[in-house]
Amino acid sequence: MTFELFIALRYLFGRRKQAFISVISLISVLGVGLGVASLIVVLGVMSGFSRDLRDKILGVNAHLLVGSMRDTLDGQAELCRAVAGVEGVVGVTPFIYSEVMLSTRFGVKGVVLRGIDPDSADKVLSLGRDMVEGGTQGLSATDGPPGVVVGEELARRLGLGIGGLVNLLSPAGRSSSIGFTPKIKIFRVAGIFKTGMFEYDSSLAYVSLDAARDLLGFKNDLVTGLEIRVDDVDLAPEIGRRVEKVVHGFPLYVRTWMDMNRNLFAALELEKTAMFVILAMIVLVGSFSIITTLVMLVMEKTKDIAALMAMGARRKNIRRIFIYQGMVIGFFGTLLGYAVGIPACLLLKEYRFIKLPGDVYPLDYLPVLLHWPDLIVIGIAALLLCFFATLYPSRQASRLKPADALRYE
């Protein structure tokens, strides 16, 4: 241990007549600790929110999407086999997308209709894991009306249950002697799913590909596009470029989940950065307390500083004493922040005792995800702010002249 660090620790922890400075030091530690803990909790929540939102979006939607500029594509069977052979692709399924009206005796609701292949959809989508009643097997039933799978919020709003009948009205109607009439078809509820995202659970319905073609007037094996699942979502752009080579470009195109949700995740990342800057102000307030502590300590220890310099201590030694003192305050404040923030995040993650209204937020709970890089950045930022706070007091202490300090002693 250097003598500068020894003296700094003595000044901090030694008994002094002026206990007021010790109180300010404690307040400085608490201020830094509060700022670090706040940063850990808020950034953990923001990271968890982004991760959970991404997982839920990628459960309902695919990692890659192959579509056509002509709205529909044919020859999907051969295209599925070709795409399935691309390195990194773990599942491919065709789909049909449209917007229809769903009606029961309890009301009418506009829904997003998705026609899927029940046999291959589970390899790409999380629908099978999200089912709370029934299953996707009912979509392939041949006896009676075709099956439909609806979200839990939609079922609750329209009073639907397994086996209930609904009417689906397609805007792609047909001309008749009395004019244009929409096409209406009766479906039987085969399952109810819950993703945890109100937007999906209240406005999404699944039917089989054949039932969707019949309702929408699609011919042969026409589909809207292909949904693809990859083994690593972060490598989706690279795998998407491989798929583009297989589908041979125009009129087909390939979009990744990042392209389809770019605005959402860019906004979340910007919000996370803004929250980091705002909450770092709490650490900055704690560092101002360090400045106050060191300035008052310099005033109290003027005689000691003069004695040290008279005994041969250089100006850089005096600077180090007060820099070390401020850094010790910052170090213990940062440790306190970790000791409070990390357990708070773990408790939030384990027990989820803070609930969010599902009709307002995409998630109905407060998710938490601790990233070690975030924790490291928080610690470094706190220590840097504390270091900068020591520069002015330490500089002023090193500029004291021993003769002036001891003149009236």
C-alpha positions in Angstrom: 0.0 0.0 0.0 1.4 3.4 -1.0 1.6 6.1 1.6 -0.9 8.2 -0.5 -3.6 5.5 -0.2 -2.8 5.0 3.4 -3.3 8.7 4.3 -6.5 8.8 2.1 -8.0 5.8 4.0 -6.9 7.4 7.3 -8.7 10.7 6.4 -11.8 8.7 5.4 -12.1 6.2 8.2 -10.1 7.8 11.0 -11.8 9.5 13.9 -12.1 13.3 13.4 -13.5 16.1 15.5 -15.5 17.3 12.5 -18.0 14.5 12.0 -19.9 16.6 9.5 -17.4 15.7 6.8 -18.0 12.0 7.5 -21.7 12.5 7.1 -21.2 14.1 3.7 -18.9 11.2 2.7 -21.7 8.8 3.6 -24.2 10.8 1.6 -21.8 10.7 -1.3 -21.5 6.9 -1.1 -25.3 6.6 -0.9 -25.8 9.0 -3.8 -23.4 7.0 -6.1 -25.0 3.7 -4.9 -28.5 4.9 -5.6 -27.5 6.0 -9.1 -25.8 2.7 -9.9 -28.7 0.7 -8.5 -31.2 2.7 -10.5 -29.2 2.2 -13.7 -28.9 -1.5 -13.1 -32.7 -2.0 -12.5 -33.8 0.3 -15.4 -31.4 -1.0 -18.0 -32.3 -4.6 -16.8 -36.0 -3.9 -17.4 -35.3 -2.3 -20.8 -33.2 -5.2 -21.9 -35.7 -7.7 -20.6 -38.6 -5.8 -22.3 -36.7 -5.9 -25.7 -35.8 -9.6 -25.3 -39.3 -10.7 -24.3 -41.0 -8.5 -26.9 -38.6 -10.0 -29.5 -39.3 -13.5 -28.5 -43.1 -13.0 -28.5 -43.0 -11.3 -31.9 -40.8 -14.1 -33.3 -43.2 -16.7 -31.8 -46.1 -15.4 -33.8 -44.0 -14.3 -36.8 -41.2 -16.0 -38.6 -37.5 -15.1 -38.6 -37.5 -14.7 -42.4 -40.4 -14.1 -44.8 -40.4 -14.8 -48.6 -43.1 -12.8 -50.4 -44.0 -11.8 -53.9 -44.5 -8.3 -55.3 -47.5 -9.8 -57.2 -49.3 -10.4 -53.8 -49.4 -14.2 -54.2 -46.9 -16.8 -55.3 -47.4 -20.3 -56.8 -45.3 -23.4 -56.9 -44.8 -23.1 -53.1 -44.1 -26.8 -52.7 -41.0 -26.8 -54.8 -39.9 -23.5 -53.3 -40.3 -24.9 -49.7 -38.1 -27.8 -50.5 -35.4 -25.5 -52.0 -35.5 -23.1 -49.1 -35.4 -25.9 -46.5 -32.0 -27.0 -47.9 -30.4 -23.6 -47.2 -27.8 -23.7 -44.4 -29.1 -22.3 -41.2 -32.8 -22.9 -42.1 -34.6 -25.2 -39.6 -38.2 -24.8 -40.7 -40.3 -23.5 -43.7 -44.1 -23.2 -43.9 -46.4 -21.5 -46.4 -49.0 -19.0 -45.3 -51.9 -16.9 -46.4 -52.5 -13.4 -45.0 -55.7 -11.3 -45.1 -58.0 -9.2 -43.1 -61.6 -10.4 -42.6 -64.6 -9.7 -40.3 -65.4 -12.3 -37.6 -69.0 -12.2 -36.3 -70.9 -14.1 -33.6 -74.2 -13.4 -31.9 -72.3 -11.4 -29.3 -70.7 -9.0 -31.8 -68.4 -8.3 -34.8 -64.7 -7.8 -34.9 -62.2 -7.2 -37.6 -59.3 -9.8 -37.4 -56.1 -10.7 -39.2 -56.7 -14.1 -40.8 -53.7 -16.4 -41.4 -54.0 -19.6 -43.3 -51.3 -22.1 -42.2 -50.3 -25.6 -42.8 -50.8 -27.4 -39.5 -48.2 -30.0 -40.3 -45.3 -27.6 -40.9 -46.4 -24.5 -38.9 -45.2 -25.9 -35.5 -41.6 -26.0 -36.9 -41.7 -22.2 -37.5 -44.3 -20.7 -35.2 -45.0 -21.0 -31.5 -48.8 -21.5 -32.0 -48.7 -25.1 -30.8 -47.0 -24.0 -27.5 -49.3 -21.1 -27.0 -52.5 -23.1 -27.0 -54.6 -23.0 -23.8 -57.6 -24.9 -25.2 -57.9 -27.3 -28.1 -55.1 -27.6 -30.7 -54.1 -26.9 -34.3 -55.1 -30.5 -35.3 -58.7 -29.3 -35.5 -57.8 -27.1 -38.4 -57.5 -30.2 -40.6 -60.8 -31.7 -39.6 -62.9 -32.8 -42.6 -66.2 -33.4 -40.9 -68.5 -30.4 -40.4 -67.4 -26.7 -40.7 -63.7 -26.0 -41.1 -61.8 -25.2 -37.9 -60.5 -21.8 -36.7 -58.1 -21.0 -33.9 -58.6 -17.6 -32.1 -56.8 -15.6 -29.4 -57.9 -15.6 -25.8 -58.8 -12.0 -25.7 -60.9 -12.3 -28.9 -62.6 -15.4 -27.5 -63.4 -13.6 -24.3 -64.8 -10.5 -26.1 -67.1 -12.5 -28.4 -68.0 -15.2 -25.9 -66.3 -18.0 -27.9 -65.5 -21.5 -26.6 -64.3 -24.8 -28.2 -66.9 -26.0 -30.7 -68.5 -22.6 -31.0 -69.6 -21.4 -34.5 -68.4 -18.1 -36.0 -68.9 -16.4 -39.4 -65.9 -15.2 -41.3 -66.7 -12.5 -43.9 -64.2 -11.9 -46.7 -63.9 -8.6 -48.5 -63.0 -10.6 -51.7 -66.7 -11.2 -52.5 -68.3 -12.2 -55.8 -70.6 -10.5 -58.3 -74.2 -11.7 -58.5 -77.5 -10.6 -60.0 -78.1 -8.2 -57.1 -74.6 -6.7 -57.2 -71.4 -7.3 -55.3 -71.8 -9.5 -52.2 -69.1 -10.5 -49.7 -68.3 -14.1 -49.1 -69.4 -15.5 -45.8 -68.3 -18.9 -44.4 -69.1 -20.7 -41.2 -66.2 -22.0 -39.0 -66.0 -24.0 -35.8 -63.6 -22.9 -33.0 -60.9 -25.6 -32.8 -58.6 -23.9 -30.3 -57.8 -20.9 -28.3 -54.2 -19.5 -27.9 -52.5 -17.0 -25.6 -49.3 -15.3 -26.6 -49.3 -12.7 -23.7 -49.5 -9.8 -26.2 -52.9 -8.2 -26.2 -52.5 -7.0 -29.9 -52.2 -10.6 -31.1 -54.6 -12.3 -28.7 -57.4 -9.9 -29.6 -57.1 -9.7 -33.4 -55.5 -12.9 -34.8 -57.2 -16.0 -36.2 -55.7 -19.1 -37.8 -57.4 -21.4 -40.4 -56.0 -24.1 -42.7 -54.6 -23.2 -46.1 -57.4 -24.9 -47.9 -60.1 -23.1 -45.8 -58.3 -19.7 -46.4 -58.2 -20.3 -50.2 -61.8 -21.2 -50.2 -62.8 -18.1 -48.2 -60.6 -15.6 -50.1 -61.1 -17.1 -53.6 -57.5 -18.2 -54.1 -57.0 -20.8 -56.8 -54.8 -23.9 -57.0 -51.9 -23.8 -54.5 -51.5 -20.0 -54.3 -50.2 -18.6 -51.0 -49.2 -15.2 -49.8 -45.6 -16.3 -49.0 -43.3 -18.5 -47.0 -42.3 -18.2 -43.3 -38.9 -19.4 -42.4 -37.3 -20.2 -39.0 -33.5 -20.1 -38.6 -31.2 -21.6 -36.0 -29.8 -18.2 -34.9 -32.0 -15.1 -35.0 -29.0 -12.8 -34.9 -27.7 -14.3 -38.2 -31.1 -13.8 -39.9 -29.7 -11.2 -42.4 -26.8 -13.5 -43.5 -29.2 -16.5 -43.9 -31.6 -14.3 -45.7 -29.0 -13.5 -48.3 -28.5 -17.2 -48.9 -32.3 -17.6 -49.3 -32.4 -14.8 -51.8 -30.0 -16.8 -54.0 -32.4 -19.7 -53.9 -35.6 -17.8 -54.7 -33.8 -16.0 -57.7 -35.0 -12.5 -56.9 -37.8 -10.6 -58.7 -40.8 -10.8 -58.2 -39.9 -12.6 -54.9 -38.2 -10.9 -52.1 -36.9 -11.8 -48.6 -37.4 -9.8 -45.4 -35.9 -10.5 -42.0 -37.6 -10.0 -38.6 -35.2 -7.0 -38.2 -36.5 -5.4 -41.3 -40.1 -6.0 -40.4 -39.7 -4.6 -36.8 -36.9 -2.1 -37.4 -38.8 1.0 -36.1 -39.9 -0.8 -32.9 -36.6 -2.1 -31.8 -34.7 1.1 -32.9 -37.1 3.1 -30.6 -36.5 0.7 -27.7 -32.7 1.0 -28.2 -33.0 4.8 -28.3 -35.2 4.8 -25.1 -32.6 2.6 -23.4 -29.8 5.0 -24.2 -31.9 8.0 -23.1 -32.7 6.3 -19.8 -29.0 5.6 -19.2 -28.1 9.2 -19.8 -30.9 10.5 -17.5 -30.2 8.1 -14.7 -26.5 8.8 -14.9 -27.4 12.2 -13.6 -28.1 10.6 -10.2 -24.5 9.3 -10.2 -23.4 12.9 -11.2 -25.2 14.3 -8.2 -23.4 11.8 -6.0 -20.1 12.9 -7.5 -20.9 16.6 -6.7 -21.2 15.4 -3.1 -17.6 14.0 -3.5 -16.4 17.4 -4.6 -18.0 19.0 -1.5 -16.5 16.4 0.8 -13.0 16.8 -0.7 -13.1 20.6 -0.7 -14.1 20.7 3.0 -11.5 18.1 3.8 -8.8 20.2 2.1 -9.9 23.1 4.2 -9.7 21.0 7.4 -6.4 19.4 6.6 -4.5 22.5 5.4 -1.9 22.1 8.3 -1.5 18.4 7.5 -0.9 19.1 3.8 1.6 21.7 4.6 3.4 19.4 7.0 3.6 16.6 4.4 4.9 19.0 1.8 7.5 20.3 4.3 8.6 16.7 4.9 9.2 16.2 1.2 5.9 15.2 -0.3 5.5 16.4 -3.8 2.5 18.1 -5.4 1.6 14.9 -7.3 1.6 13.0 -4.0 -0.9 15.4 -2.5 -3.1 15.1 -5.6 -3.0 11.4 -5.4 -4.1 11.4 -1.7 -7.4 13.3 -2.6 -7.9 11.4 -5.9 -7.6 8.1 -4.0 -10.0 9.4 -1.4 -12.7 10.3 -3.9 -12.2 7.0 -5.8 -12.6 5.1 -2.5 -16.0 6.8 -2.0 -16.9 6.0 -5.7 -15.8 2.4 -5.3 -17.9 1.7 -2.2 -20.8 3.6 -3.7 -20.6 1.4 -6.9 -20.4 -1.7 -4.8 -23.4 -0.6 -2.8 -25.3 0.0 -6.1 -24.5 -3.5 -7.3 -25.5 -5.0 -3.9 -28.9 -3.3 -4.2 -29.6 -3.3 -7.9 -28.7 -6.9 -8.9 -30.8 -8.6 -6.1 -33.7 -6.2 -7.0 -33.5 -7.4 -10.6 -33.3 -11.0 -9.6 -36.4 -10.6 -7.4 -38.3 -8.9 -10.2 -37.3 -11.6 -12.6 -38.2 -14.5 -10.2 -41.5 -13.3 -8.7 -42.9 -10.8 -11.3 -44.7 -9.0 -8.5 -45.1 -5.8 -10.7 -48.0 -6.4 -13.2 -48.7 -4.3 -16.2 -52.2 -3.8 -17.8 -52.2 -6.1 -20.9 -54.5 -3.8 -22.9 -52.0 -0.9 -22.6 -48.5 -2.6 -22.8 -47.4 -5.4 -25.1 -46.5 -7.5 -22.0 -48.5 -8.1 -18.8 -45.5 -8.2 -16.5 -42.2 -6.4 -16.0 -39.4 -8.4 -17.6 -35.8 -8.2 -16.5 -32.6 -9.3 -18.2 -29.2 -8.6 -16.8 -26.4 -8.2 -19.4 -22.9 -8.4 -18.1 -21.7 -5.8 -20.6 -24.3 -3.3 -19.3 -23.2 -4.0 -15.7 -19.6 -3.3 -16.7 -20.4 -0.1 -18.5 -22.4 1.1 -15.5 -19.5 0.5 -13.1 -17.0 2.1 -15.4 -19.2 5.2 -16.0 -19.8 5.6 -12.2 -16.1 5.4 -11.4 -15.2 7.8 -14.2 -17.7 10.4 -12.9 -16.2 10.0 -9.4 -12.7 10.3 -10.8 -13.5 13.6 -12.6 -15.1 14.9 -9.4 -11.7 14.6 -7.6 -9.7 16.6 -10.1 -10.5 20.1 -8.9 -10.2 19.5 -5.1 -7.0 17.5 -5.5 -5.5 20.2 -7.8 -6.4 22.9 -5.3 -4.8 20.9 -2.4 -1.6 20.4 -4.4 -1.3 24.1 -5.0 -1.1 25.0 -1.2 2.2 26.6 -0.2 3.6 25.2 3.1 4.8 28.6 4.3 1.4 30.3 3.8 -0.4 27.3 5.5 1.9 27.3 8.6 2.4 31.1 8.9 -0.2 31.5 11.6 0.2 28.2 13.3 
